[in-house]
Amino acid sequence: MSGLPEGWALTQLGEVADFIMGQAPPGSACNFEGRGTPFVKAGEFGAERPITREWTSQPLKMARSTDVLMCVVGATCGKLNLGADCAIGRSVAAIRPSAALDQRYLYALLKPLTIALRHGSTGSAQGVISKDHLAEIRVPLPPLAEQRRIVAKLDALIARTTRARADLDRIPALAERYRRAVLQAAFGGKLTTLQTDDLGDAATLLRAPQDDLERGQWEFECLPNGWEWKSFREVFEDVTHSTRKLPTKEYQESGRYPVVDQGEVLIPGYTDREDLVHPSEPPFVVFGDHTRCVKFIEERFVQGADGVKVLRPRPNILPKYAARLLEGLELPNKGYSRHNKFLRASYFPVCGGDTQAEIVRRIDSAFAEIDRLTTEAAAARRLLDRLDQAILAKAFRGELVPQDPADEPAGVLLERIRAERAATPNPKRGRRKAAA
């Protein structure tokens, strides 16, 4: 890195930090009852600081609250936490900053390097970040006072993007709730603005034909004038095949018909075997048991798995209206037989053909707007991640806060740290004396 601001220095992490590589205590010395020293492994890393779940009476390697912890073994290589006073296992390293390096500045500096550190890890199938690897990390080092100003500014900016990210992360769940509300309003006769003869008024509401209708199926029990409750058999013809195996590979090359499987994914290029192709004419409504998804299909297909129910709407029911009816159901948690029983016992709100078409149009319009908003939210979420990276990059170029000429230059502090280290003798290693 070149062109650093006045007063900054470029160094390696090994010059301004020490590394304590973790070591696991004996399993017999560990417990979950709070006896002894907190013991942290990679699995205890939290959002910012580790979560204590385990303790040990025989700590071997210790971290401090002023350290930065890093996962150095396994799939989470490079993951970071601020330190804690605890023992650390072999999957964790404690990076201990010297007097030249602020803890939170180091934490922020290492954040963008997580992916690079993970890709550069070696030594096992899942990777290991070595002590030497850590020591070679290049560190743009501002004066200590400026490090703290940078951290304060970063905290304020990242807090804003964190709040925005949390709001955007709520959008998919809110969108599903809104979809549900749209469907309930549509089939409760509240989404159209057609003739009053079609929609009626509160004085002419019709009640559901059964008192034991499962709770949660619909959020209303009454319908406007001109609507009526129809049974499952009055709305759908169940044309589900019995269990079919997916076509073998020999038929995949020259096949004409797609396969519909769990998740309602149409897989092209399968078979032209008529015994596997649904004999009825489309359109169909396909319902997936495990995924609880509904798909409207206007072509012939192969039914590829159990748990896929194929329904053909009756002539007086618009196919897309029928598909939306199924989407509006609140189904039991799981189980094909339970779903099947539930569907067959269900009643559906049905209106005239013109009203059906208008309802479908309005649902499609509302859903298109929901899809647009969720797409925009996902794009904004990605932009926030890029914004965080841009903020960090700006911070480590010295462009986030102004420099103060009164600050002690980082080079001066760095030379002092080097001199202190040179004057400190390395600890001697020797054999442990046998107990008398």
Beta strands, then each sheet from edge to edge (+ up, - down):
strand 1: 9-12
strand 2: 17-21
strand 3: 30-31
strand 4: 37-40
strand 5: 54-56
strand 6: 62-63
strand 7: 68-71
strand 8: 80-82
strand 9: 86-88
strand 10: 92-97
strand 11: 138-141
strand 12: 206-207
strand 13: 222-223
strand 14: 228-231
strand 15: 236-238
strand 16: 259-260
strand 17: 266-267
strand 18: 284-288
strand 19: 294-297
strand 20: 302-303
strand 21: 308-313
strand 22: 347-350
sheet 1: 1+ 11-
sheet 2: 2+ 10- 7+ 8-
sheet 3: 3+ 5- 4+ 9+ 6-
sheet 4: 12+ 13-
sheet 5: 14+ 22-
sheet 6: 15+ 21- 18+ 19-
sheet 7: 17+ 16- 20-
end
